[in-house]
Amino acid sequence: MIAEAAYYLAQKRGFSGEHSLEDWLAAEQQVRQVISPILDSKVTMTDTDGVQGDAKKPDKTIDEKLGANMADRK
């Protein structure tokens, strides 16, 4: 996901290699913004007893999920 987003950012710049790190970091931020609401909704959900909190935390961090996604693409 990040690599694809970075590609499109680089494409907008005309593939100028001097901005590749900036493109990558901007792409990471974009992906985090897209994924964050999904993860936040899992954390704030309540269980059947109405208890809110640690019981519904996601099992992986954003970085772990992104890493797993990137590994699947190879």
SVG drawing of the C-alpha trace seen along z (x, -y; Angstrom):
<svg xmlns="http://www.w3.org/2000/svg" viewBox="-24 -18 42 31">
<polyline fill="none" stroke="black" stroke-width="0.4" points="0.0,0.0 2.7,-2.5 4.8,-1.7 1.8,-2.2 0.9,-5.5 4.6,-6.6 4.7,-5.7 1.7,-7.9 3.2,-10.8 6.5,-10.4 4.5,-10.3 3.0,-13.7 6.5,-15.1 7.7,-13.6 9.6,-10.8 12.3,-13.2 14.6,-10.9 15.6,-13.6 12.2,-13.5 11.8,-9.8 12.1,-9.9 9.6,-12.7 7.2,-10.7 7.6,-7.6 7.0,-9.4 4.0,-11.2 2.7,-7.9 3.1,-6.3 1.1,-9.2 -1.7,-8.7 -1.9,-5.0 -2.0,-5.5 -4.8,-8.0 -6.8,-5.5 -6.2,-2.6 -6.5,-4.6 -10.3,-5.0 -10.7,-1.3 -8.4,-0.4 -10.0,-3.1 -13.4,-1.8 -12.3,1.7 -10.8,0.2 -13.8,-1.9 -16.4,0.8 -18.1,2.2 -18.5,5.9 -21.9,7.5 -21.8,6.5 -21.3,2.9 -17.7,2.9 -15.4,0.7 -11.6,0.7 -8.8,3.3 -11.0,6.2 -11.5,4.9 -8.0,3.7 -6.7,4.8 -4.4,7.7 -1.7,6.0 -0.2,2.6 -0.6,0.6 3.1,1.2 2.6,5.0 -0.5,4.9 1.3,2.8 4.3,5.2 2.1,8.2 0.4,6.6 3.6,5.7 5.0,9.3 1.8,10.7 2.6,8.6 6.0,10.0"/>
</svg>
